[in-house]
Amino acid sequence: MEATTASSRRADLATIAALMARAKNELVRVPGAAIPGVLAPTIFFLGLNGVFGALTQLRGFETGSYESFIVPVSMLQGAGFTGAAAGVNLARDYEAGWVDRLLVSPAPRWVLLSGNVLAASVRALVPATFVLAIGFAIGVRWPGLDGLLICYLMVVATAAVAACWGSMLALHFKSQSAAPLMQAGTMGLILLTPAYAPLALLQPWLESVANVNPLTNVLEAARQGFVGSVTWADTWPGLVALAGLLVVLGGLALREMRRTNV
Amino acid sequence: MSDLATTARVVRALGARSIRQTFRRPQLISPIVVFPTLLLAIQTGGAGAGIELPGFPPVQSFLQFMLAGSMMQSMMLAGNSGGIAFAVDIEMGFTDRLFAAPIPRFAIVLGRLAGTAALGLFASIWFLAIGLIFGAEIEGGVPGALLAMALITASALAVGGIGAAIALQTGSASVVQGLFPLVLVVLFLSSAFFPQALMVEPARTIAEYNPFSFIAEGVREPIIAGIDLTQTLEAVAAIAGIIALGLVLSARALKHRLRVG
């Protein structure tokens, strides 16, 4: 009995690894497909820095370096785009009949979902690293090793959250036409935070939204090393927020996966 | 029926088709409406305190200032979406059927541009309505609003011309779609979202010469201050330049398309 359970667990892990390898192959074989996910956050980073850089002159701004303030936003944005792209790819696979073939396989539904979500997490490292490299080149402050690791943790987990969101919509609508909803949802969630300016400088309505948006805690955790020192008090709310989002959106995506019939 | 009337009917029919196509496909309408509206809300809420910076022009609110930028963004994405839809028509063979029809070839491009211009008009009305609903005043009154709408409509036509030229030249929707980030680059390097004097180098210097800065200022002035003849003429000149470029590129690309099929 125990041997069967262990063998089944090994098979699940092998399936997840195979699905992740498939996503990686896509990245290697069609490098152009990754360009928008890398380019968009980079353009936002450089563009926002050029346009809104003078905001640091406002009283109450916690740093004099807008590029350091905005770089975690763009890294999370890259994670959001990558996660949403995982949803779009799943919808494309559904339209092409690939998902049907997966569903008739003996692999459990959660394994199929995990492969897609974990692949997005790994892929999110590409835009995040690219944006960060550009950031360091134009003067972003070194966040310290702890700050950097926390930032990357937030990036991969945010990509997983976005992939759950995208997969849920892909399985619900079963069409790539839902792509704008996947992208707008993640973009809205990431930007309805103190993305452009500290909480105290936001307009009252956005401050209220940001205060209840769980991604605010994630952004504050990712940003802390770039604008100051790393503290546990700024870290744990981000971890809790991501865990909560993963449970809720992962659960909903799994529900859609279970409802999907061949 | 005269040739001119026939051509006008073709342009109207193709223009109406391109508008219907845009509203039927979420992938095409969402960049024109959803993303710029979302960004308007986020940028207004996030960077609204910027109006307190020394050197910021006197405005009623940051929303009032940002309306022109959102209209510009929407208009440019309408041009990009029009190019994508045109390329899809080429890929699907619809354009080949039009080329075989007894209609002037330029009417095929003009029909697409008419649709793009109509979407530009829609974008300007959409954002002016949002501004008014959320309390922004149009300082130039009704003539100012009409001027802003006219400039955005003409700009959509101009940008659509470049999108159509690229679609005709490449015949690939994914290539035109790949230009989406370029739209953002052009806008970030203009004064569409923030006063040029307060931008950070090198964006500030590039914005000074970017023709889209002239258009943005021309659209913004009637909203935040009132109609200014100099800025209006500068915007018109910038639009005329882009239209001329679009015409030249479209004519060359059309010849190329007819040659390669």
HADDOCK unambig.tbl for C-alpha pairs under 7 A between the chains (distance, minus, plus):
assign (segid A and resid 40 and name CA) (segid B and resid 181 and name CA) 6.13 0.50 0.50
assign (segid A and resid 43 and name CA) (segid B and resid 185 and name CA) 6.47 0.50 0.50
assign (segid A and resid 47 and name CA) (segid B and resid 185 and name CA) 6.99 0.50 0.50
assign (segid A and resid 47 and name CA) (segid B and resid 188 and name CA) 5.06 0.50 0.50
assign (segid A and resid 50 and name CA) (segid B and resid 199 and name CA) 5.80 0.50 0.50
assign (segid A and resid 50 and name CA) (segid B and resid 200 and name CA) 4.75 0.50 0.50
assign (segid A and resid 50 and name CA) (segid B and resid 201 and name CA) 6.78 0.50 0.50
assign (segid A and resid 50 and name CA) (segid B and resid 203 and name CA) 5.48 0.50 0.50
assign (segid A and resid 51 and name CA) (segid B and resid 188 and name CA) 6.65 0.50 0.50
assign (segid A and resid 51 and name CA) (segid B and resid 194 and name CA) 6.07 0.50 0.50
assign (segid A and resid 51 and name CA) (segid B and resid 199 and name CA) 5.00 0.50 0.50
assign (segid A and resid 51 and name CA) (segid B and resid 200 and name CA) 6.44 0.50 0.50
assign (segid A and resid 52 and name CA) (segid B and resid 199 and name CA) 6.71 0.50 0.50
assign (segid A and resid 53 and name CA) (segid B and resid 199 and name CA) 6.81 0.50 0.50
assign (segid A and resid 53 and name CA) (segid B and resid 200 and name CA) 6.03 0.50 0.50
assign (segid A and resid 54 and name CA) (segid B and resid 198 and name CA) 6.22 0.50 0.50
assign (segid A and resid 54 and name CA) (segid B and resid 199 and name CA) 6.70 0.50 0.50
assign (segid A and resid 54 and name CA) (segid B and resid 200 and name CA) 6.96 0.50 0.50
assign (segid A and resid 55 and name CA) (segid B and resid 50 and name CA) 6.03 0.50 0.50
assign (segid A and resid 58 and name CA) (segid B and resid 53 and name CA) 6.83 0.50 0.50
assign (segid A and resid 177 and name CA) (segid B and resid 26 and name CA) 6.19 0.50 0.50
assign (segid A and resid 177 and name CA) (segid B and resid 27 and name CA) 6.27 0.50 0.50
assign (segid A and resid 180 and name CA) (segid B and resid 26 and name CA) 6.99 0.50 0.50
assign (segid A and resid 180 and name CA) (segid B and resid 27 and name CA) 6.24 0.50 0.50
assign (segid A and resid 180 and name CA) (segid B and resid 30 and name CA) 6.37 0.50 0.50
assign (segid A and resid 184 and name CA) (segid B and resid 35 and name CA) 6.96 0.50 0.50
assign (segid A and resid 191 and name CA) (segid B and resid 42 and name CA) 6.62 0.50 0.50
assign (segid A and resid 192 and name CA) (segid B and resid 42 and name CA) 6.38 0.50 0.50
assign (segid A and resid 194 and name CA) (segid B and resid 46 and name CA) 6.94 0.50 0.50
assign (segid A and resid 196 and name CA) (segid B and resid 46 and name CA) 5.20 0.50 0.50
assign (segid A and resid 196 and name CA) (segid B and resid 47 and name CA) 6.13 0.50 0.50
assign (segid A and resid 197 and name CA) (segid B and resid 46 and name CA) 5.89 0.50 0.50
assign (segid A and resid 197 and name CA) (segid B and resid 47 and name CA) 6.56 0.50 0.50
assign (segid A and resid 201 and name CA) (segid B and resid 49 and name CA) 6.24 0.50 0.50
assign (segid A and resid 202 and name CA) (segid B and resid 45 and name CA) 5.75 0.50 0.50
assign (segid A and resid 202 and name CA) (segid B and resid 46 and name CA) 5.05 0.50 0.50
assign (segid A and resid 202 and name CA) (segid B and resid 47 and name CA) 7.00 0.50 0.50
assign (segid A and resid 203 and name CA) (segid B and resid 45 and name CA) 4.77 0.50 0.50
assign (segid A and resid 203 and name CA) (segid B and resid 46 and name CA) 6.58 0.50 0.50
assign (segid A and resid 203 and name CA) (segid B and resid 48 and name CA) 6.49 0.50 0.50
assign (segid A and resid 206 and name CA) (segid B and resid 45 and name CA) 5.45 0.50 0.50
